[in-house]
Amino acid sequence: MNLYHSLTGMMAVEFTSADPEKALEVFSQENIRLFHLQKHSELSYSFTILRTDWKRLSRLCEKRGERLKVTGRMGLFWLGKAASCRPVLLGGFAVLFACALYFPSRIFFVRVEGNVTVPSRQILAAAEESGIRFGASRRKVRSEKVKNSLLSALPELQWAGVNTAGCIATVSVRERTDQKLLPEETDVCSIVAARDGYILSGTVTRGEGLFHVGQTVREGDVLISGYTDYGICIRATHAEGEIFAQTNRTLEAVTPSRWRMPVTQTGVKRKWSLLIGKKRINFGKYSGISHGSCGRIYEEFHVILPGGFRLPLALCLETFPQYEFEEVSLLPEQAREALAAYSADYLRQQMVAGSILQTVQTFTEDDGVYRMTGRYVCQEMIGRVQREQIGETNG
């Protein structure tokens, strides 16, 4: 059976007649082609005919009183006719064919490689602004355009590029070398005062010191210059040194005298939502915490394909445990100790290096609030590095 016969369709027929030889002769005269003719008995034969000859053959046999029986149907025609009776199957094949044409031309997954300090989420957000997003056309992706967009949005990157393979876009980046790791001779920097203070001690290891012990300085004054005058020339360098000064700080800390503390959990409310890309579909009526008697736990369950590819589709669950609260009072002695400890820790964190020399604190209670106002005399390092501009005058 050739392709033409397969497309037009063929039928296997069993033929019974009182005079089969005469009947076969009549079929030949009517130009009805018989294929694979086989004799089964003196009165019966089997053969294959074209589907288009079936009507003429059946009319001749009916006229002559002979019997025909269809035993099989072959060819692509009959397969197509059988499939036409199953619209769901045909629809499935059509969808698969459309997907085979559509999916390879789109981007559905984006990966980032080469980043160390810059978060992948930040790079993906910048790439999305430049057109690398879920469902974007591969034909519209221009590597040079994406590169310029990423470098403009993220100054931390030195180079960027994008490659596409199938449904995956890979954003490759290279980060800039940290300027702090470059040789110090490449930077011209001075050390200036970060706060007002009275200089107690200082050490200069590079640059020209412009201070002396016992001097009072204001914020922004140059303490160690990056320019050193040698008489016949001026050397520009990265100033180094440590300057400790006595400084004055003022801090005010407050805390409520009474607050409510959760004691017993009374119930749980849950709210489900569907996250598609950046769009959220809420299944519940309420979308937030209406009062302070409950907490909030947020979870996302993403659709992850084999290979670790995550679709921008997630089922979100927000759990709101509800509590009974009890009012708790804070004694003045406890409040004083807590505020004093907090103030000391906070001041030490604000200083690069140093200690608190003297403390004067005032503790008051007003309208249900404990308030501590303190004045502190500190010994701390006040030097701060400041990069100089070429041509800028100094000191």
Helices and strands as residue ranges (DSSP letters): H 3-8, E 10-16, H 20-29, E 35-39, E 44-50, G 51-53, H 54-64, E 67-74, H 76-84, H 87-102, G 103-105, E 106-107, E 109-113, H 120-129, E 136-137, G 138-140, H 143-153, E 157-165, E 168-175, G 179-181, G 184-186, E 189-193, E 197-206, E 208-209, E 216-217, E 222-225, E 227-229, E 234-236, E 240-256, E 258-276, E 279-282, E 297-305, E 309-329, H 332-350, E 354-366, E 369-381, E 383-387
